[in-house]
């Protein structure tokens, strides 16, 4: 992982994806400790904005061929909260429901991941 720090809470890097050609992996700052499941959660929260856990569960069940149980979903969300990628807020009207949102760091990581994937699937330069 490169030594540069993520931007502050105000937003992401703002850079354009590099052109196709040789990959320079050291230019990406994607956390390597995220599982694919957590990366999918991060992308869904980025897509939906502040979202309840049940909505994430339903979206993941559309994406995955198996049911997503609470013992998989909520511990993953809690680890992402602990790592500073997302926040968890209790809903005012129903204290049992939680709402998840990206932090500035989480938004930055999602955008870095997008740039990385774009470069990985870009056709090679001729």
N, C-alpha and C positions, 0 to 999 in steps of 0.2 A: 504494500500500500504506500502511496506517495506521502511525503511529509507535509504537504500543504494542508491547511485547516479548512473546514467547511465555513461558508459564510455565516454571518450572524443570523438571528431570527428573522431578519427582514426579507430573506429570499435566497434564491439559488444562483448558480454561477453565471447564467446568461450567455454562455458561449455556444457557438454553433457546433454541430457534430463535424469531426474531421472528415476529409475526403477519403474515399476508399484507397486502400494501399496497405503497406506494412502496418501492422498493429503496434502501437506504443502503449502497452498495458500500464506503464507507470504513470500515465497521465490521468488515470481514473482513480477515484477515491471511494470506491464502493466497499462498504463493510463486508468482510469475508465471513463474518460469523452469523449472517442471516441465512436461515434455511430457505429453500424454494417456497415453502408454505408461507413463511413470514414475508418474503418478497412479494408474493401474490397479495397478501393482506395489505402491505404498504401501497401497492399499486391500486387496489380497490379503494382504500381510504383516500388516496390522491384523486381518484376518479369521482367518488361520491361526495367528497367534502366531509364535514362532520356527520358521522353515521353510527347507528346503533349496532351492537353486536349481532343481533338477530338478522339484520339486513346483510351483514358480512357473511354470516353463516349461510343464508339463502343463496347469495351470489357464489360462494365457494362450492356449494352443493350443485349449482349449475355447471361449474367449471370442472369439478372432480367427479370421478365415476362412483364414489362411495359417499355415504353420509358423513357429515362433519359433526363430531360430537363435541360437547362442551369441554371435555377433558383434553381436547386437542386445541380448540379455538382459544379459549380464555387464558390458558397459561402462555400461549404464544403472544397474545396481545399484552399480557402483563410483562413479559420479557422485553417487548418493544417499548413499553412505557418506561421500564427500568433503564433501558439504553438511551432514552431521550429522543426516540423517533416519533412517538405519538403521545398524546395526552388522553386521559380518561376522566370524564366528568359524569357525575350522577345527575340524572334527569330530575328536574324540579317536580314534575307531576307524578312520577313513579320512581321512588328511591331505589327500586330493584333494577332499573334499567340504566345502562351506561352508554355514553356517547364517546366515540373515539375520533380524534382529529390529528392531523399531522402537525408536528412542530416545524420550525424553520429548518432544523437539521433533517427532519424526515422528508420535507419537501425537496431539499437539496439532494438527499440520497436517491429519491425516486427519479429525479431529473438526471442525475448521474447514471443511474441504471438505464434509463431510456437512451441516453447518448451511447452508452456502451453497447446495448443491444442493436441500435441502428448501425453502428460501425461493424459489429460482428456479422450482420446479414447484408451489408452493402456489397454490391458486386465488386470484384477486384478491378483496380485501375489497369487500363491497357497500356 
